[in-house]
Amino acid sequence: MAEQIVQYDSYGMEESPFILKWIAKGREEERQTLLLRLLTRRYGSLSSDMMAQVNALTATQMLDLAEALLDFTSYDALAQWLAEQAKGGDGEEV
C-alpha cells in the first residue's frame, strides 16, 4: 500500500516505487551494520553463526535487539535472545 502513495523528493519530483525500495534497503543495511558494530564492541568478534543469525533478523527484530542489548548481562543472554527469535519467541528474557 505504501507504494501506492505518491511521495515527492525535496525538488517536488515524484519518487518511484523502485527508488523507495532502494532507499529502504539502504536503511536496512545501515541498521544491520550499526547493530553488528554495537555487538562487536560489546562482545568482541562474533562467530559466523551468530552473525548469520543477526543478519537473518527482520527490521523490527533488529530494532528490538538494539534495545534489548542494553539489558544483556552476558554473551549467553545475546545467544538466548537470538535462539528465541529463531523459534519465533518474543525475546524478552535476558
PyMOL Python script that loads the backbone (N, CA, C, O; Angstrom):
from pymol import cmd

cmd.read_pdbstr("""\
ATOM      1  N   MET A   1       0.820  -1.190   0.000  1.00  0.00           N
ATOM      2  CA  MET A   1       0.000   0.000   0.000  1.00  0.00           C
ATOM      3  C   MET A   1       0.866   1.258   0.000  1.00  0.00           C
ATOM      4  O   MET A   1       0.514   2.265  -0.614  1.00  0.00           O
ATOM      5  N   ALA A   2       2.002   1.189   0.694  1.00  0.00           N
ATOM      6  CA  ALA A   2       2.879   2.357   0.762  1.00  0.00           C
ATOM      7  C   ALA A   2       3.354   2.763  -0.620  1.00  0.00           C
ATOM      8  O   ALA A   2       3.576   3.945  -0.885  1.00  0.00           O
ATOM      9  N   GLU A   3       3.511   1.780  -1.506  1.00  0.00           N
ATOM     10  CA  GLU A   3       3.968   2.088  -2.862  1.00  0.00           C
ATOM     11  C   GLU A   3       2.902   2.848  -3.650  1.00  0.00           C
ATOM     12  O   GLU A   3       3.214   3.517  -4.635  1.00  0.00           O
ATOM     13  N   GLN A   4       1.661   2.746  -3.220  1.00  0.00           N
ATOM     14  CA  GLN A   4       0.580   3.406  -3.933  1.00  0.00           C
ATOM     15  C   GLN A   4       0.481   4.890  -3.576  1.00  0.00           C
ATOM     16  O   GLN A   4      -0.152   5.671  -4.286  1.00  0.00           O
ATOM     17  N   ILE A   5       1.103   5.256  -2.488  1.00  0.00           N
ATOM     18  CA  ILE A   5       1.094   6.659  -2.072  1.00  0.00           C
ATOM     19  C   ILE A   5       2.207   7.380  -2.805  1.00  0.00           C
ATOM     20  O   ILE A   5       3.365   6.966  -2.745  1.00  0.00           O
ATOM     21  N   VAL A   6       1.870   8.432  -3.483  1.00  0.00           N
ATOM     22  CA  VAL A   6       2.859   9.189  -4.238  1.00  0.00           C
ATOM     23  C   VAL A   6       3.671  10.031  -3.265  1.00  0.00           C
ATOM     24  O   VAL A   6       3.118  10.797  -2.476  1.00  0.00           O
ATOM     25  N   GLN A   7       4.986   9.880  -3.330  1.00  0.00           N
ATOM     26  CA  GLN A   7       5.869  10.670  -2.494  1.00  0.00           C
ATOM     27  C   GLN A   7       6.717  11.554  -3.388  1.00  0.00           C
ATOM     28  O   GLN A   7       7.017  11.203  -4.529  1.00  0.00           O
ATOM     29  N   TYR A   8       7.092  12.682  -2.866  1.00  0.00           N
ATOM     30  CA  TYR A   8       7.891  13.638  -3.627  1.00  0.00           C
ATOM     31  C   TYR A   8       9.190  13.908  -2.891  1.00  0.00           C
ATOM     32  O   TYR A   8       9.220  13.982  -1.662  1.00  0.00           O
ATOM     33  N   ASP A   9      10.263  14.055  -3.656  1.00  0.00           N
ATOM     34  CA  ASP A   9      11.540  14.384  -3.045  1.00  0.00           C
ATOM     35  C   ASP A   9      11.607  15.884  -2.761  1.00  0.00           C
ATOM     36  O   ASP A   9      10.618  16.596  -2.936  1.00  0.00           O
ATOM     37  N   SER A  10      12.754  16.357  -2.330  1.00  0.00           N
ATOM     38  CA  SER A  10      12.895  17.769  -1.948  1.00  0.00           C
ATOM     39  C   SER A  10      12.747  18.723  -3.127  1.00  0.00           C
ATOM     40  O   SER A  10      12.586  19.926  -2.924  1.00  0.00           O
ATOM     41  N   TYR A  11      12.800  18.209  -4.360  1.00  0.00           N
ATOM     42  CA  TYR A  11      12.637  19.058  -5.536  1.00  0.00           C
ATOM     43  C   TYR A  11      11.219  19.007  -6.085  1.00  0.00           C
ATOM     44  O   TYR A  11      10.931  19.601  -7.124  1.00  0.00           O
ATOM     45  N   GLY A  12      10.328  18.296  -5.389  1.00  0.00           N
ATOM     46  CA  GLY A  12       8.947  18.212  -5.829  1.00  0.00           C
ATOM     47  C   GLY A  12       8.715  17.186  -6.913  1.00  0.00           C
ATOM     48  O   GLY A  12       7.662  17.175  -7.551  1.00  0.00           O
ATOM     49  N   MET A  13       9.708  16.310  -7.128  1.00  0.00           N
ATOM     50  CA  MET A  13       9.563  15.280  -8.153  1.00  0.00           C
ATOM     51  C   MET A  13       9.059  13.993  -7.500  1.00  0.00           C
ATOM     52  O   MET A  13       9.438  13.663  -6.376  1.00  0.00           O
ATOM     53  N   GLU A  14       8.212  13.284  -8.210  1.00  0.00           N
ATOM     54  CA  GLU A  14       7.676  12.023  -7.718  1.00  0.00           C
ATOM     55  C   GLU A  14       8.787  10.983  -7.622  1.00  0.00           C
ATOM     56  O   GLU A  14       9.595  10.839  -8.539  1.00  0.00           O
ATOM     57  N   GLU A  15       8.821  10.254  -6.496  1.00  0.00           N
ATOM     58  CA  GLU A  15       9.787   9.171  -6.346  1.00  0.00           C
ATOM     59  C   GLU A  15       9.118   7.863  -6.744  1.00  0.00           C
ATOM     60  O   GLU A  15       7.994   7.579  -6.331  1.00  0.00           O
ATOM     61  N   SER A  16       9.804   7.086  -7.532  1.00  0.00           N
ATOM     62  CA  SER A  16       9.248   5.828  -7.999  1.00  0.00           C
ATOM     63  C   SER A  16       9.297   4.772  -6.903  1.00  0.00           C
ATOM     64  O   SER A  16      10.100   4.878  -5.977  1.00  0.00           O
ATOM     65  N   PRO A  17       8.445   3.754  -7.000  1.00  0.00           N
ATOM     66  CA  PRO A  17       8.494   2.650  -6.035  1.00  0.00           C
ATOM     67  C   PRO A  17       9.866   1.988  -5.998  1.00  0.00           C
ATOM     68  O   PRO A  17      10.307   1.540  -4.939  1.00  0.00           O
ATOM     69  N   PHE A  18      10.547   1.920  -7.139  1.00  0.00           N
ATOM     70  CA  PHE A  18      11.883   1.343  -7.175  1.00  0.00           C
ATOM     71  C   PHE A  18      12.842   2.145  -6.297  1.00  0.00           C
ATOM     72  O   PHE A  18      13.605   1.570  -5.521  1.00  0.00           O
ATOM     73  N   ILE A  19      12.801   3.463  -6.420  1.00  0.00           N
ATOM     74  CA  ILE A  19      13.676   4.320  -5.615  1.00  0.00           C
ATOM     75  C   ILE A  19      13.341   4.174  -4.137  1.00  0.00           C
ATOM     76  O   ILE A  19      14.246   4.108  -3.306  1.00  0.00           O
ATOM     77  N   LEU A  20      12.070   4.124  -3.798  1.00  0.00           N
ATOM     78  CA  LEU A  20      11.666   3.974  -2.400  1.00  0.00           C
ATOM     79  C   LEU A  20      12.166   2.649  -1.826  1.00  0.00           C
ATOM     80  O   LEU A  20      12.612   2.612  -0.679  1.00  0.00           O
ATOM     81  N   LYS A  21      12.102   1.565  -2.595  1.00  0.00           N
ATOM     82  CA  LYS A  21      12.618   0.273  -2.146  1.00  0.00           C
ATOM     83  C   LYS A  21      14.133   0.325  -1.979  1.00  0.00           C
ATOM     84  O   LYS A  21      14.681  -0.235  -1.030  1.00  0.00           O
ATOM     85  N   TRP A  22      14.796   0.994  -2.897  1.00  0.00           N
ATOM     86  CA  TRP A  22      16.247   1.127  -2.843  1.00  0.00           C
ATOM     87  C   TRP A  22      16.659   1.875  -1.574  1.00  0.00           C
ATOM     88  O   TRP A  22      17.611   1.484  -0.900  1.00  0.00           O
ATOM     89  N   ILE A  23      15.947   2.938  -1.257  1.00  0.00           N
ATOM     90  CA  ILE A  23      16.222   3.718  -0.043  1.00  0.00           C
ATOM     91  C   ILE A  23      15.984   2.861   1.195  1.00  0.00           C
ATOM     92  O   ILE A  23      16.793   2.867   2.123  1.00  0.00           O
ATOM     93  N   ALA A  24      14.877   2.123   1.208  1.00  0.00           N
ATOM     94  CA  ALA A  24      14.566   1.257   2.341  1.00  0.00           C
ATOM     95  C   ALA A  24      15.637   0.188   2.533  1.00  0.00           C
ATOM     96  O   ALA A  24      16.018  -0.115   3.664  1.00  0.00           O
ATOM     97  N   LYS A  25      16.122  -0.380   1.437  1.00  0.00           N
ATOM     98  CA  LYS A  25      17.175  -1.394   1.507  1.00  0.00           C
ATOM     99  C   LYS A  25      18.443  -0.796   2.091  1.00  0.00           C
ATOM    100  O   LYS A  25      19.118  -1.441   2.893  1.00  0.00           O
ATOM    101  N   GLY A  26      18.773   0.420   1.703  1.00  0.00           N
ATOM    102  CA  GLY A  26      19.942   1.100   2.253  1.00  0.00           C
ATOM    103  C   GLY A  26      19.810   1.339   3.740  1.00  0.00           C
ATOM    104  O   GLY A  26      20.777   1.180   4.485  1.00  0.00           O
ATOM    105  N   ARG A  27      18.631   1.716   4.177  1.00  0.00           N
ATOM    106  CA  ARG A  27      18.398   1.927   5.610  1.00  0.00           C
ATOM    107  C   ARG A  27      18.531   0.623   6.382  1.00  0.00           C
ATOM    108  O   ARG A  27      19.089   0.596   7.479  1.00  0.00           O
ATOM    109  N   GLU A  28      18.014  -0.462   5.802  1.00  0.00           N
ATOM    110  CA  GLU A  28      18.114  -1.770   6.450  1.00  0.00           C
ATOM    111  C   GLU A  28      19.572  -2.180   6.593  1.00  0.00           C
ATOM    112  O   GLU A  28      19.975  -2.681   7.642  1.00  0.00           O
ATOM    113  N   GLU A  29      20.365  -1.972   5.549  1.00  0.00           N
ATOM    114  CA  GLU A  29      21.783  -2.314   5.605  1.00  0.00           C
ATOM    115  C   GLU A  29      22.517  -1.461   6.639  1.00  0.00           C
ATOM    116  O   GLU A  29      23.395  -1.962   7.341  1.00  0.00           O
ATOM    117  N   GLU A  30      22.167  -0.183   6.739  1.00  0.00           N
ATOM    118  CA  GLU A  30      22.778   0.692   7.742  1.00  0.00           C
ATOM    119  C   GLU A  30      22.413   0.238   9.145  1.00  0.00           C
ATOM    120  O   GLU A  30      23.264   0.230  10.035  1.00  0.00           O
ATOM    121  N   ARG A  31      21.157  -0.141   9.351  1.00  0.00           N
ATOM    122  CA  ARG A  31      20.690  -0.618  10.650  1.00  0.00           C
ATOM    123  C   ARG A  31      21.453  -1.891  11.031  1.00  0.00           C
ATOM    124  O   ARG A  31      21.888  -2.052  12.171  1.00  0.00           O
ATOM    125  N   GLN A  32      21.604  -2.777  10.065  1.00  0.00           N
ATOM    126  CA  GLN A  32      22.307  -4.036  10.296  1.00  0.00           C
ATOM    127  C   GLN A  32      23.780  -3.781  10.629  1.00  0.00           C
ATOM    128  O   GLN A  32      24.323  -4.389  11.551  1.00  0.00           O
ATOM    129  N   THR A  33      24.414  -2.895   9.891  1.00  0.00           N
ATOM    130  CA  THR A  33      25.818  -2.570  10.131  1.00  0.00           C
ATOM    131  C   THR A  33      26.010  -1.974  11.520  1.00  0.00           C
ATOM    132  O   THR A  33      26.939  -2.351  12.235  1.00  0.00           O
ATOM    133  N   LEU A  34      25.144  -1.052  11.903  1.00  0.00           N
ATOM    134  CA  LEU A  34      25.252  -0.433  13.220  1.00  0.00           C
ATOM    135  C   LEU A  34      25.061  -1.471  14.319  1.00  0.00           C
ATOM    136  O   LEU A  34      25.804  -1.478  15.301  1.00  0.00           O
ATOM    137  N   LEU A  35      24.084  -2.335  14.166  1.00  0.00           N
ATOM    138  CA  LEU A  35      23.825  -3.358  15.169  1.00  0.00           C
ATOM    139  C   LEU A  35      25.018  -4.299  15.313  1.00  0.00           C
ATOM    140  O   LEU A  35      25.409  -4.641  16.429  1.00  0.00           O
ATOM    141  N   LEU A  36      25.593  -4.715  14.197  1.00  0.00           N
ATOM    142  CA  LEU A  36      26.768  -5.591  14.268  1.00  0.00           C
ATOM    143  C   LEU A  36      27.958  -4.883  14.915  1.00  0.00           C
ATOM    144  O   LEU A  36      28.730  -5.506  15.644  1.00  0.00           O
ATOM    145  N   ARG A  37      28.103  -3.603  14.654  1.00  0.00           N
ATOM    146  CA  ARG A  37      29.189  -2.845  15.295  1.00  0.00           C
ATOM    147  C   ARG A  37      28.981  -2.761  16.802  1.00  0.00           C
ATOM    148  O   ARG A  37      29.932  -2.899  17.571  1.00  0.00           O
ATOM    149  N   LEU A  38      27.740  -2.535  17.226  1.00  0.00           N
ATOM    150  CA  LEU A  38      27.450  -2.480  18.663  1.00  0.00           C
ATOM    151  C   LEU A  38      27.721  -3.822  19.332  1.00  0.00           C
ATOM    152  O   LEU A  38      28.311  -3.877  20.411  1.00  0.00           O
ATOM    153  N   LEU A  39      27.293  -4.892  18.693  1.00  0.00           N
ATOM    154  CA  LEU A  39      27.515  -6.222  19.253  1.00  0.00           C
ATOM    155  C   LEU A  39      29.000  -6.560  19.319  1.00  0.00           C
ATOM    156  O   LEU A  39      29.466  -7.134  20.303  1.00  0.00           O
ATOM    157  N   THR A  40      29.738  -6.206  18.278  1.00  0.00           N
ATOM    158  CA  THR A  40      31.177  -6.465  18.259  1.00  0.00           C
ATOM    159  C   THR A  40      31.882  -5.630  19.323  1.00  0.00           C
ATOM    160  O   THR A  40      32.817  -6.106  19.967  1.00  0.00           O
ATOM    161  N   ARG A  41      31.450  -4.422  19.505  1.00  0.00           N
ATOM    162  CA  ARG A  41      32.049  -3.555  20.533  1.00  0.00           C
ATOM    163  C   ARG A  41      31.824  -4.134  21.920  1.00  0.00           C
ATOM    164  O   ARG A  41      32.703  -4.072  22.780  1.00  0.00           O
ATOM    165  N   ARG A  42      30.643  -4.696  22.130  1.00  0.00           N
ATOM    166  CA  ARG A  42      30.297  -5.212  23.456  1.00  0.00           C
ATOM    167  C   ARG A  42      30.902  -6.585  23.728  1.00  0.00           C
ATOM    168  O   ARG A  42      31.365  -6.857  24.837  1.00  0.00           O
ATOM    169  N   TYR A  43      30.898  -7.463  22.700  1.00  0.00           N
ATOM    170  CA  TYR A  43      31.292  -8.852  22.919  1.00  0.00           C
ATOM    171  C   TYR A  43      32.525  -9.294  22.144  1.00  0.00           C
ATOM    172  O   TYR A  43      32.926 -10.453  22.250  1.00  0.00           O
ATOM    173  N   GLY A  44      33.130  -8.414  21.375  1.00  0.00           N
ATOM    174  CA  GLY A  44      34.267  -8.816  20.560  1.00  0.00           C
ATOM    175  C   GLY A  44      33.778  -9.491  19.285  1.00  0.00           C
ATOM    176  O   GLY A  44      32.599  -9.408  18.939  1.00  0.00           O
ATOM    177  N   SER A  45      34.677 -10.148  18.602  1.00  0.00           N
ATOM    178  CA  SER A  45      34.316 -10.802  17.335  1.00  0.00           C
ATOM    179  C   SER A  45      33.203 -11.823  17.556  1.00  0.00           C
ATOM    180  O   SER A  45      33.254 -12.635  18.480  1.00  0.00           O
ATOM    181  N   LEU A  46      32.207 -11.763  16.691  1.00  0.00           N
ATOM    182  CA  LEU A  46      31.098 -12.703  16.760  1.00  0.00           C
ATOM    183  C   LEU A  46      31.398 -13.900  15.871  1.00  0.00           C
ATOM    184  O   LEU A  46      32.088 -13.783  14.858  1.00  0.00           O
ATOM    185  N   SER A  47      30.870 -15.053  16.267  1.00  0.00           N
ATOM    186  CA  SER A  47      31.039 -16.244  15.432  1.00  0.00           C
ATOM    187  C   SER A  47      30.269 -16.047  14.130  1.00  0.00           C
ATOM    188  O   SER A  47      29.353 -15.228  14.057  1.00  0.00           O
ATOM    189  N   SER A  48      30.648 -16.800  13.111  1.00  0.00           N
ATOM    190  CA  SER A  48      29.937 -16.686  11.835  1.00  0.00           C
ATOM    191  C   SER A  48      28.481 -17.100  11.994  1.00  0.00           C
ATOM    192  O   SER A  48      27.608 -16.558  11.316  1.00  0.00           O
ATOM    193  N   ASP A  49      28.205 -18.057  12.884  1.00  0.00           N
ATOM    194  CA  ASP A  49      26.827 -18.476  13.142  1.00  0.00           C
ATOM    195  C   ASP A  49      26.029 -17.334  13.774  1.00  0.00           C
ATOM    196  O   ASP A  49      24.886 -17.074  13.396  1.00  0.00           O
ATOM    197  N   MET A  50      26.644 -16.664  14.734  1.00  0.00           N
ATOM    198  CA  MET A  50      25.971 -15.547  15.407  1.00  0.00           C
ATOM    199  C   MET A  50      25.709 -14.413  14.416  1.00  0.00           C
ATOM    200  O   MET A  50      24.637 -13.809  14.430  1.00  0.00           O
ATOM    201  N   MET A  51      26.690 -14.124  13.555  1.00  0.00           N
ATOM    202  CA  MET A  51      26.494 -13.075  12.551  1.00  0.00           C
ATOM    203  C   MET A  51      25.379 -13.444  11.585  1.00  0.00           C
ATOM    204  O   MET A  51      24.595 -12.586  11.180  1.00  0.00           O
ATOM    205  N   ALA A  52      25.305 -14.714  11.217  1.00  0.00           N
ATOM    206  CA  ALA A  52      24.244 -15.166  10.315  1.00  0.00           C
ATOM    207  C   ALA A  52      22.881 -15.004  10.971  1.00  0.00           C
ATOM    208  O   ALA A  52      21.913 -14.630  10.309  1.00  0.00           O
ATOM    209  N   GLN A  53      22.801 -15.282  12.262  1.00  0.00           N
ATOM    210  CA  GLN A  53      21.539 -15.119  12.985  1.00  0.00           C
ATOM    211  C   GLN A  53      21.119 -13.653  13.013  1.00  0.00           C
ATOM    212  O   GLN A  53      19.946 -13.338  12.815  1.00  0.00           O
ATOM    213  N   VAL A  54      22.060 -12.770  13.255  1.00  0.00           N
ATOM    214  CA  VAL A  54      21.753 -11.337  13.282  1.00  0.00           C
ATOM    215  C   VAL A  54      21.333 -10.870  11.885  1.00  0.00           C
ATOM    216  O   VAL A  54      20.377 -10.108  11.741  1.00  0.00           O
ATOM    217  N   ASN A  55      22.041 -11.323  10.875  1.00  0.00           N
ATOM    218  CA  ASN A  55      21.718 -10.930   9.500  1.00  0.00           C
ATOM    219  C   ASN A  55      20.355 -11.428   9.054  1.00  0.00           C
ATOM    220  O   ASN A  55      19.750 -10.845   8.153  1.00  0.00           O
ATOM    221  N   ALA A  56      19.861 -12.493   9.666  1.00  0.00           N
ATOM    222  CA  ALA A  56      18.570 -13.062   9.293  1.00  0.00           C
ATOM    223  C   ALA A  56      17.389 -12.364   9.975  1.00  0.00           C
ATOM    224  O   ALA A  56      16.234 -12.651   9.658  1.00  0.00           O
ATOM    225  N   LEU A  57      17.671 -11.454  10.905  1.00  0.00           N
ATOM    226  CA  LEU A  57      16.593 -10.770  11.625  1.00  0.00           C
ATOM    227  C   LEU A  57      15.830  -9.815  10.707  1.00  0.00           C
ATOM    228  O   LEU A  57      16.387  -9.265   9.757  1.00  0.00           O
ATOM    229  N   THR A  58      14.565  -9.635  11.006  1.00  0.00           N
ATOM    230  CA  THR A  58      13.768  -8.636  10.299  1.00  0.00           C
ATOM    231  C   THR A  58      14.157  -7.251  10.820  1.00  0.00           C
ATOM    232  O   THR A  58      14.863  -7.137  11.822  1.00  0.00           O
ATOM    233  N   ALA A  59      13.701  -6.217  10.148  1.00  0.00           N
ATOM    234  CA  ALA A  59      13.991  -4.850  10.576  1.00  0.00           C
ATOM    235  C   ALA A  59      13.473  -4.601  11.991  1.00  0.00           C
ATOM    236  O   ALA A  59      14.154  -3.973  12.802  1.00  0.00           O
ATOM    237  N   THR A  60      12.285  -5.086  12.283  1.00  0.00           N
ATOM    238  CA  THR A  60      11.707  -4.900  13.625  1.00  0.00           C
ATOM    239  C   THR A  60      12.519  -5.649  14.663  1.00  0.00           C
ATOM    240  O   THR A  60      12.767  -5.125  15.749  1.00  0.00           O
ATOM    241  N   GLN A  61      12.937  -6.865  14.346  1.00  0.00           N
ATOM    242  CA  GLN A  61      13.745  -7.642  15.279  1.00  0.00           C
ATOM    243  C   GLN A  61      15.092  -6.978  15.531  1.00  0.00           C
ATOM    244  O   GLN A  61      15.610  -7.027  16.647  1.00  0.00           O
ATOM    245  N   MET A  62      15.668  -6.351  14.492  1.00  0.00           N
ATOM    246  CA  MET A  62      16.939  -5.648  14.678  1.00  0.00           C
ATOM    247  C   MET A  62      16.775  -4.493  15.657  1.00  0.00           C
ATOM    248  O   MET A  62      17.632  -4.270  16.512  1.00  0.00           O
ATOM    249  N   LEU A  63      15.686  -3.768  15.534  1.00  0.00           N
ATOM    250  CA  LEU A  63      15.429  -2.676  16.476  1.00  0.00           C
ATOM    251  C   LEU A  63      15.204  -3.218  17.879  1.00  0.00           C
ATOM    252  O   LEU A  63      15.676  -2.635  18.855  1.00  0.00           O
ATOM    253  N   ASP A  64      14.489  -4.324  17.983  1.00  0.00           N
ATOM    254  CA  ASP A  64      14.260  -4.955  19.287  1.00  0.00           C
ATOM    255  C   ASP A  64      15.579  -5.415  19.905  1.00  0.00           C
ATOM    256  O   ASP A  64      15.790  -5.263  21.108  1.00  0.00           O
ATOM    257  N   LEU A  65      16.463  -5.977  19.084  1.00  0.00           N
ATOM    258  CA  LEU A  65      17.760  -6.419  19.587  1.00  0.00           C
ATOM    259  C   LEU A  65      18.607  -5.238  20.050  1.00  0.00           C
ATOM    260  O   LEU A  65      19.268  -5.314  21.086  1.00  0.00           O
ATOM    261  N   ALA A  66      18.588  -4.160  19.297  1.00  0.00           N
ATOM    262  CA  ALA A  66      19.353  -2.975  19.698  1.00  0.00           C
ATOM    263  C   ALA A  66      18.893  -2.478  21.067  1.00  0.00           C
ATOM    264  O   ALA A  66      19.704  -2.037  21.880  1.00  0.00           O
ATOM    265  N   GLU A  67      17.608  -2.552  21.310  1.00  0.00           N
ATOM    266  CA  GLU A  67      17.064  -2.132  22.606  1.00  0.00           C
ATOM    267  C   GLU A  67      17.386  -3.157  23.697  1.00  0.00           C
ATOM    268  O   GLU A  67      17.784  -2.787  24.802  1.00  0.00           O
ATOM    269  N   ALA A  68      17.214  -4.437  23.386  1.00  0.00           N
ATOM    270  CA  ALA A  68      17.471  -5.495  24.356  1.00  0.00           C
ATOM    271  C   ALA A  68      18.951  -5.554  24.730  1.00  0.00           C
ATOM    272  O   ALA A  68      19.293  -5.933  25.850  1.00  0.00           O
ATOM    273  N   LEU A  69      19.821  -5.185  23.808  1.00  0.00           N
ATOM    274  CA  LEU A  69      21.263  -5.208  24.047  1.00  0.00           C
ATOM    275  C   LEU A  69      21.640  -4.396  25.284  1.00  0.00           C
ATOM    276  O   LEU A  69      22.613  -4.711  25.968  1.00  0.00           O
ATOM    277  N   LEU A  70      20.878  -3.370  25.560  1.00  0.00           N
ATOM    278  CA  LEU A  70      21.158  -2.540  26.732  1.00  0.00           C
ATOM    279  C   LEU A  70      20.940  -3.303  28.033  1.00  0.00           C
ATOM    280  O   LEU A  70      21.520  -2.949  29.060  1.00  0.00           O
ATOM    281  N   ASP A  71      20.114  -4.343  28.004  1.00  0.00           N
ATOM    282  CA  ASP A  71      19.804  -5.117  29.207  1.00  0.00           C
ATOM    283  C   ASP A  71      20.605  -6.402  29.340  1.00  0.00           C
ATOM    284  O   ASP A  71      20.626  -7.004  30.414  1.00  0.00           O
ATOM    285  N   PHE A  72      21.268  -6.837  28.268  1.00  0.00           N
ATOM    286  CA  PHE A  72      22.014  -8.084  28.333  1.00  0.00           C
ATOM    287  C   PHE A  72      23.167  -7.958  29.321  1.00  0.00           C
ATOM    288  O   PHE A  72      23.866  -6.945  29.363  1.00  0.00           O
ATOM    289  N   THR A  73      23.348  -9.011  30.112  1.00  0.00           N
ATOM    290  CA  THR A  73      24.451  -9.024  31.070  1.00  0.00           C
ATOM    291  C   THR A  73      25.577  -9.957  30.644  1.00  0.00           C
ATOM    292  O   THR A  73      26.634  -9.992  31.274  1.00  0.00           O
ATOM    293  N   SER A  74      25.345 -10.720  29.561  1.00  0.00           N
ATOM    294  CA  SER A  74      26.378 -11.652  29.100  1.00  0.00           C
ATOM    295  C   SER A  74      26.160 -11.996  27.627  1.00  0.00           C
ATOM    296  O   SER A  74      25.117 -11.714  27.037  1.00  0.00           O
ATOM    297  N   TYR A  75      27.190 -12.614  27.067  1.00  0.00           N
ATOM    298  CA  TYR A  75      27.120 -13.111  25.697  1.00  0.00           C
ATOM    299  C   TYR A  75      26.042 -14.187  25.598  1.00  0.00           C
ATOM    300  O   TYR A  75      25.363 -14.310  24.579  1.00  0.00           O
ATOM    301  N   ASP A  76      25.897 -14.957  26.666  1.00  0.00           N
ATOM    302  CA  ASP A  76      24.868 -16.004  26.690  1.00  0.00           C
ATOM    303  C   ASP A  76      23.470 -15.417  26.575  1.00  0.00           C
ATOM    304  O   ASP A  76      22.593 -16.030  25.968  1.00  0.00           O
ATOM    305  N   ALA A  77      23.249 -14.248  27.143  1.00  0.00           N
ATOM    306  CA  ALA A  77      21.939 -13.591  27.032  1.00  0.00           C
ATOM    307  C   ALA A  77      21.653 -13.239  25.573  1.00  0.00           C
ATOM    308  O   ALA A  77      20.522 -13.377  25.108  1.00  0.00           O
ATOM    309  N   LEU A  78      22.671 -12.789  24.861  1.00  0.00           N
ATOM    310  CA  LEU A  78      22.518 -12.500  23.433  1.00  0.00           C
ATOM    311  C   LEU A  78      22.189 -13.777  22.667  1.00  0.00           C
ATOM    312  O   LEU A  78      21.278 -13.790  21.840  1.00  0.00           O
ATOM    313  N   ALA A  79      22.925 -14.845  22.940  1.00  0.00           N
ATOM    314  CA  ALA A  79      22.689 -16.119  22.263  1.00  0.00           C
ATOM    315  C   ALA A  79      21.282 -16.636  22.553  1.00  0.00           C
ATOM    316  O   ALA A  79      20.619 -17.169  21.664  1.00  0.00           O
ATOM    317  N   GLN A  80      20.833 -16.479  23.785  1.00  0.00           N
ATOM    318  CA  GLN A  80      19.492 -16.917  24.156  1.00  0.00           C
ATOM    319  C   GLN A  80      18.436 -16.091  23.414  1.00  0.00           C
ATOM    320  O   GLN A  80      17.450 -16.639  22.921  1.00  0.00           O
ATOM    321  N   TRP A  81      18.642 -14.787  23.339  1.00  0.00           N
ATOM    322  CA  TRP A  81      17.690 -13.910  22.657  1.00  0.00           C
ATOM    323  C   TRP A  81      17.588 -14.303  21.178  1.00  0.00           C
ATOM    324  O   TRP A  81      16.489 -14.399  20.631  1.00  0.00           O
ATOM    325  N   LEU A  82      18.722 -14.524  20.547  1.00  0.00           N
ATOM    326  CA  LEU A  82      18.716 -14.915  19.133  1.00  0.00           C
ATOM    327  C   LEU A  82      18.046 -16.272  18.936  1.00  0.00           C
ATOM    328  O   LEU A  82      17.324 -16.471  17.958  1.00  0.00           O
ATOM    329  N   ALA A  83      18.279 -17.205  19.854  1.00  0.00           N
ATOM    330  CA  ALA A  83      17.643 -18.523  19.758  1.00  0.00           C
ATOM    331  C   ALA A  83      16.126 -18.383  19.876  1.00  0.00           C
ATOM    332  O   ALA A  83      15.381 -19.054  19.161  1.00  0.00           O
ATOM    333  N   GLU A  84      15.669 -17.515  20.774  1.00  0.00           N
ATOM    334  CA  GLU A  84      14.227 -17.283  20.926  1.00  0.00           C
ATOM    335  C   GLU A  84      13.630 -16.700  19.648  1.00  0.00           C
ATOM    336  O   GLU A  84      12.521 -17.065  19.256  1.00  0.00           O
ATOM    337  N   GLN A  85      14.359 -15.799  19.000  1.00  0.00           N
ATOM    338  CA  GLN A  85      13.864 -15.213  17.756  1.00  0.00           C
ATOM    339  C   GLN A  85      13.769 -16.256  16.665  1.00  0.00           C
ATOM    340  O   GLN A  85      12.832 -16.241  15.867  1.00  0.00           O
ATOM    341  N   ALA A  86      14.738 -17.165  16.624  1.00  0.00           N
ATOM    342  CA  ALA A  86      14.726 -18.216  15.608  1.00  0.00           C
ATOM    343  C   ALA A  86      13.545 -19.157  15.808  1.00  0.00           C
ATOM    344  O   ALA A  86      13.009 -19.713  14.849  1.00  0.00           O
ATOM    345  N   LYS A  87      13.139 -19.332  17.088  1.00  0.00           N
ATOM    346  CA  LYS A  87      11.988 -20.183  17.390  1.00  0.00           C
ATOM    347  C   LYS A  87      10.674 -19.428  17.290  1.00  0.00           C
ATOM    348  O   LYS A  87       9.602 -20.021  17.412  1.00  0.00           O
ATOM    349  N   GLY A  88      10.754 -18.115  17.067  1.00  0.00           N
ATOM    350  CA  GLY A  88       9.538 -17.318  16.971  1.00  0.00           C
ATOM    351  C   GLY A  88       9.089 -16.758  18.300  1.00  0.00           C
ATOM    352  O   GLY A  88       7.942 -16.333  18.440  1.00  0.00           O
ATOM    353  N   GLY A  89       9.982 -16.750  19.284  1.00  0.00           N
ATOM    354  CA  GLY A  89       9.651 -16.216  20.605  1.00  0.00           C
ATOM    355  C   GLY A  89       9.697 -14.712  20.614  1.00  0.00           C
ATOM    356  O   GLY A  89      10.001 -14.072  19.608  1.00  0.00           O
ATOM    357  N   ASP A  90       9.385 -14.153  21.782  1.00  0.00           N
ATOM    358  CA  ASP A  90       9.350 -12.699  21.899  1.00  0.00           C
ATOM    359  C   ASP A  90      10.689 -12.106  22.273  1.00  0.00           C
ATOM    360  O   ASP A  90      10.884 -10.897  22.147  1.00  0.00           O
ATOM    361  N   GLY A  91      11.624 -12.937  22.733  1.00  0.00           N
ATOM    362  CA  GLY A  91      12.972 -12.446  23.033  1.00  0.00           C
ATOM    363  C   GLY A  91      13.051 -11.526  24.226  1.00  0.00           C
ATOM    364  O   GLY A  91      14.022 -10.780  24.354  1.00  0.00           O
ATOM    365  N   GLU A  92      12.055 -11.550  25.118  1.00  0.00           N
ATOM    366  CA  GLU A  92      12.033 -10.628  26.245  1.00  0.00           C
ATOM    367  C   GLU A  92      12.948 -11.056  27.381  1.00  0.00           C
ATOM    368  O   GLU A  92      13.374 -10.212  28.169  1.00  0.00           O
ATOM    369  N   GLU A  93      13.265 -12.357  27.489  1.00  0.00           N
ATOM    370  CA  GLU A  93      14.098 -12.804  28.594  1.00  0.00           C
ATOM    371  C   GLU A  93      15.544 -12.454  28.322  1.00  0.00           C
ATOM    372  O   GLU A  93      16.026 -12.583  27.197  1.00  0.00           O
ATOM    373  N   VAL A  94      16.228 -12.013  29.355  1.00  0.00           N
ATOM    374  CA  VAL A  94      17.660 -11.710  29.254  1.00  0.00           C
ATOM    375  C   VAL A  94      18.418 -12.396  30.347  1.00  0.00           C
ATOM    376  O   VAL A  94      19.639 -12.263  30.430  1.00  0.00           O
TER     377      VAL A  94
END
""", "prot")
cmd.dss("prot")
cmd.show_as("cartoon", "prot")
cmd.util.cbc("prot")
cmd.orient("prot")
